[in-house]
Amino acid sequence: MRKFVTAAAVFVCTWTVTASAWAQGDGEKIGDNVGKLLGGWARSLYVGIAAVVALMFLLNRRFADLAVFMVAALLVGGFVMAPNEVAGTIRDIWQTITG
C-alpha cells in the first residue's frame, strides 16, 4: 500500500510540474520551461531559508555570526544564481588590474 501511495504522489508531482511548464507555451521547449520553473522555486527556497537563518542569528543577538553568514549567503547566492554576471565582474576586475 505504501508503494502505491508513494508512486501516486510522485506521479501527481511530476504531472503538476510538467503540466505547468507545458502551459507556459512552446511545448517543444518543455525541458527549458521545467528548468526555469524549478529554478524559480529553488531561488525562492534559498532566499527563504537564508532569511530564517539570519532571523535566528538576529534574535539570538549574535551579530558577528550574522555578518559572516550574510556575506557567505550573498557570495554563494551570487555564484549559484548569477554565474554569468559574476564571471563578467571577475573578468572586468582582472582586466582592470592587469591593464
PyMOL commands that set and color helices and strands:
alter all, ss='L'
color gray80, all
select helices_A, chain A and resi 2-23+27-59+63-81+83-98
alter helices_A, ss='H'
color red, helices_A
deselect
rebuild
show_as cartoon
